[in-house]
């Protein structure tokens, strides 16, 4: 089997806290499924809950001129000093400035948006219309459209109508408050109307493009449409980056 000790993974969390904790859990769970039953087979991981950043959604949506990038750069450099050799940010919205952060930190970052697009291209190569559940900042800044164009993919991105987008935002806030631990079905209901709307518009794939959403929506298929869970996709990509040679 393979060992997964090639890199020391630094996670810039805090956006939100639960999503970053869940990423670490999903990495551990997936590696256990792959046969890593000894602690020493798991990669080194450093998680920094970067909770004091300026509002990234407001910045990405153009409603604030105060960038969160300098704070994330500072955190990334701390992770590097502590021994991180690769980093990731389990937040889709933060990837509106991922190039700036990566360059300033001086470490490679596992890009959640690119990895989600790679996943769609691999698993649903015929897909043309992508329904995107995401924050208002991710929607306004067109992160997925820009990354898709840079990769040479010809995809059309669909979004919920405005009242349902607000429901998605309310659902994300509910997850941040931990309501999914109280009533998972109630929190999931914030998102299902928007998912129905995206299907009615012709979406071939539904993307859970905010890392809070997978804490409430666990479907791999929704009404026969594949669901791309960006948090699990990021976990798998980080694992692949940490993979070493096969061992006996």
ABEGO torsion letter per residue (X at the ends): XBBBAABBBBBBBGOBAAAAAAAAAAAAAAAAAAGBABAAABBBBBBBBBAABBBAAAAAAGABABBAAAAAAAAAAAAAAAGBABBBBBBAAAAAAAAAAAAAAGBBBBBAAAAAAAAAAAABAABABBBBBBBAAAAAAGAAAAAAAAAGBBBBBBBBBAAAAAAAAAAAAAAAAGAAAABAAAAAAAAAAAAAAAAAAGBABBBBABAAAAAABABABBGGBBBBBAAAAAAAAAAAAABBBBBX
